[in-house]
Amino acid sequence: MKQQTANAYLGRSLALALLSVLISAPGTLAFSAEAAAPTAMVSDPCLPLIPLPDVEARARSDWPNLCKYRGANAALTTPTKVVFIGDSITENWVAADPQLFTDGVIGRGISGQTSPQILLRFFQDVIELRPQLVHIMAGTNDIAGNTGPTTEQAFENNIVAMVDLARAHHIQVALSSILPASSFSWKPGLSPAATIKELNSWLRSYARKSHIRYVDYYAVLTDSEGGFKAKLSDDGVHPNRDGYAAMRKLALRGIASSAAP
């Protein structure tokens, strides 16, 4: 009986592996779907049935990384008051200042993500949690080109889309500045300081016109040349504990101001 079960599991794994290869190969989707299942819509796409062959294949299967917080979202048992959504700066914040993320305040940052990926996660990781307020921080990885070349207009469109989604679901918004940086270690040769300053000007203006709170972390973290103050960051991009401590007061003020009637 055990041997039959093992053989059945092996057969299923091989079939799924073949299906994965066929789906990823151009022109074979119709055949693979017909042979294995009616559609690719399943109840839980995050089950680790088979290991994907490489990082790129995994990215193709879940580009916005919806699986990252899918289980954590389902496991929430208390009302969510505030969601911080963003990239690694937001993700690291939870570990650097765990006391901030208590009493219904949760972090939903994912390292390396750009604004289109965050936008695609917005419904699952924000709206479905029904918070009173969302704190949006994005832009560093757009400027770095983590998901390829983009435009300032595309970034702005993604921010507007997130704000519109939040407002349509009666969620208040605190819009964060992009944090300062004069270079990116993972993308050598780029000089982001001027672009960050320009996009922050747009973010501030948009927040004012939209009557939402703008949280200006940039002003307290930047040096005279548009880079990150050395004592507040260990790599020139991510805040260290002192950097997050400097951000904390602004974050609390932004949340309180935005949440006020």
C-alpha positions in Angstrom: 0.0 0.0 0.0 2.8 2.4 0.9 4.6 1.6 -2.3 1.4 2.3 -4.4 1.0 5.6 -2.6 4.6 6.5 -3.3 4.2 5.6 -6.9 1.1 7.6 -7.2 2.7 10.7 -5.6 5.8 10.3 -7.9 3.5 10.0 -11.0 1.6 13.1 -9.9 4.8 15.1 -9.3 6.2 14.1 -12.7 2.9 15.1 -14.4 3.0 18.5 -12.7 6.6 19.0 -13.6 5.8 18.2 -17.2 2.8 20.6 -17.1 5.1 23.3 -15.7 7.5 22.9 -18.6 4.8 22.9 -21.2 3.1 26.0 -19.8 6.4 27.9 -19.8 7.1 26.9 -23.4 5.6 29.1 -26.0 2.7 27.7 -27.9 2.0 24.7 -25.6 -0.4 26.1 -23.1 -3.5 24.8 -24.8 -2.2 21.3 -25.1 -0.9 21.1 -21.5 -4.2 22.5 -20.0 -6.3 20.1 -22.0 -4.2 17.1 -21.1 -3.8 17.8 -17.3 -6.7 19.9 -16.1 -9.6 22.2 -17.3 -7.7 25.4 -16.4 -4.8 26.6 -14.3 -7.2 28.1 -11.7 -6.7 26.3 -8.5 -7.7 26.7 -4.9 -4.2 27.2 -3.6 -1.5 28.2 -6.0 1.1 28.5 -3.2 1.3 24.8 -2.3 4.9 23.6 -2.8 3.9 20.6 -4.9 7.1 20.6 -6.9 10.2 22.8 -6.7 10.5 25.3 -9.5 13.8 24.9 -11.4 15.2 28.4 -10.8 14.5 31.8 -9.4 13.3 33.1 -12.8 10.8 30.3 -13.2 9.4 31.1 -9.7 9.2 34.8 -10.6 7.2 33.9 -13.8 4.8 31.8 -11.7 4.1 34.6 -9.2 5.6 37.9 -10.4 4.1 40.1 -7.7 4.9 37.4 -5.0 1.3 37.1 -3.8 2.3 33.9 -2.0 4.6 35.9 0.4 1.8 37.0 2.7 -1.1 34.8 1.6 -0.9 32.5 4.6 -0.2 35.3 7.1 -3.2 37.2 5.8 -5.4 34.2 6.2 -4.1 33.6 9.7 -5.0 37.1 11.0 -7.5 36.9 13.9 -7.6 40.6 15.0 -8.8 43.7 13.1 -6.1 45.4 11.0 -5.7 49.1 11.7 -2.8 50.0 9.5 -0.9 48.3 6.7 2.6 49.4 5.7 3.1 48.2 2.2 6.3 48.6 0.2 9.7 47.0 -0.6 12.7 45.9 1.6 12.7 49.2 3.5 9.3 48.4 4.8 10.0 44.7 5.2 13.2 45.4 7.3 11.3 47.9 9.4 9.3 45.1 11.1 12.4 43.5 12.4 14.1 46.8 13.3 11.2 48.2 15.2 8.8 45.4 16.2 7.1 47.6 18.8 5.8 49.8 15.9 4.1 46.8 14.4 1.7 45.8 17.2 -1.9 46.4 18.0 -3.2 46.0 14.5 -0.3 47.6 12.6 1.2 45.2 10.2 4.0 45.2 7.6 3.6 44.0 4.1 6.9 44.9 2.5 8.8 42.6 0.0 12.5 43.1 -0.8 13.3 44.2 -4.3 9.8 45.1 -5.4 8.8 47.9 -7.7 5.6 49.9 -7.8 3.8 47.7 -10.4 4.5 44.6 -8.2 3.2 46.4 -5.1 0.1 47.5 -7.0 -0.6 43.9 -8.0 -0.4 42.9 -4.4 -2.5 45.9 -3.2 -5.9 44.2 -3.2 -4.7 41.0 -1.4 -2.3 42.6 1.0 -4.2 45.8 1.8 -7.8 46.0 0.7 -8.9 42.5 1.8 -7.5 43.1 5.2 -9.8 46.1 5.6 -7.4 48.5 7.5 -8.3 52.0 8.5 -5.2 53.3 6.8 -2.5 52.2 4.4 1.1 53.6 4.5 2.5 53.4 0.9 6.3 53.5 0.3 7.6 52.7 -3.1 10.0 54.0 -5.8 13.6 53.0 -4.9 13.5 49.9 -7.0 11.6 51.6 -9.8 14.5 54.0 -10.1 17.0 51.1 -9.9 15.1 49.3 -12.7 14.7 46.1 -10.7 11.9 44.9 -13.1 13.3 46.6 -16.1 13.4 50.1 -17.6 10.4 52.3 -16.8 9.2 55.9 -16.8 8.4 58.5 -14.2 4.9 58.6 -15.5 4.5 54.8 -15.0 5.6 55.1 -11.4 3.2 58.0 -10.8 0.4 56.1 -12.4 1.0 53.1 -10.1 0.9 55.4 -7.0 -2.3 57.0 -8.2 -3.8 53.6 -8.8 -3.0 52.5 -5.3 -4.4 55.6 -3.7 -7.6 55.3 -5.9 -8.0 51.7 -4.8 -7.6 52.6 -1.2 -10.1 55.5 -1.3 -12.6 53.4 -3.3 -12.6 51.0 -0.3 -12.7 53.8 2.3 -9.1 53.3 3.4 -7.2 56.4 4.4 -3.7 56.9 2.9 -0.3 58.0 4.2 2.0 58.5 1.3 5.7 58.2 2.0 8.6 60.0 0.3 11.3 57.9 -1.4 14.3 57.6 0.9 17.6 59.2 -0.2 20.3 57.4 -2.1 23.3 58.5 -4.2 24.0 55.0 -5.6 22.7 51.4 -5.6 25.1 48.6 -4.7 23.2 46.1 -6.8 23.0 48.5 -9.8 26.4 50.1 -10.1 26.8 53.1 -12.4 23.4 54.7 -11.6 23.1 58.2 -9.9 19.6 58.3 -8.4 19.8 61.3 -6.2 18.3 63.8 -8.6 15.5 61.5 -9.7 14.6 60.8 -6.1 14.4 64.5 -5.4 12.2 65.0 -8.5 9.8 62.2 -7.7 9.5 63.3 -4.1 8.5 66.7 -5.3 5.7 65.0 -7.4 4.7 62.8 -4.4 4.4 65.9 -2.2 2.4 67.8 -4.7 0.1 64.9 -5.5 -0.5 64.3 -1.8 -1.4 67.9 -1.2 -3.8 68.0 -4.2 -5.4 64.7 -3.1 -5.7 65.8 0.5 -3.7 62.9 1.9 -0.9 62.9 4.3 2.7 63.1 2.9 5.3 61.6 5.2 8.6 63.3 4.5 11.3 60.8 5.7 13.7 62.2 3.0 14.1 65.5 4.8 15.4 63.9 8.0 17.5 61.2 6.3 19.3 63.0 3.5 22.7 64.6 3.6 23.7 67.8 1.8 24.3 66.0 -1.5 21.1 64.0 -1.7 22.6 60.8 -0.3 21.7 58.9 2.9 23.2 60.3 6.1 26.1 57.9 6.9 25.1 57.5 10.5 21.6 56.5 9.6 22.3 53.8 7.0 24.9 51.0 6.6 24.6 50.7 2.9 23.4 54.1 1.7 19.9 52.8 0.8 18.3 51.0 3.8 17.9 52.6 7.2 19.8 51.1 10.1 18.3 51.0 13.6 19.1 54.7 14.1 17.6 55.5 10.7 14.3 53.7 11.6 14.3 55.4 15.0 14.5 58.8 13.1 11.6 57.6 10.9 9.4 56.3 13.7 8.1 59.7 15.0 7.2 60.8 11.5 5.5 57.5 10.8 3.4 57.8 14.0 2.5 61.4 13.2 1.6 60.5 9.6 -0.6 57.7 10.7 -2.3 59.8 13.4 -2.8 62.7 11.0 -4.2 60.6 8.3 -6.5 58.6 10.6 -7.9 61.8 12.2 -11.4 62.7 11.1 
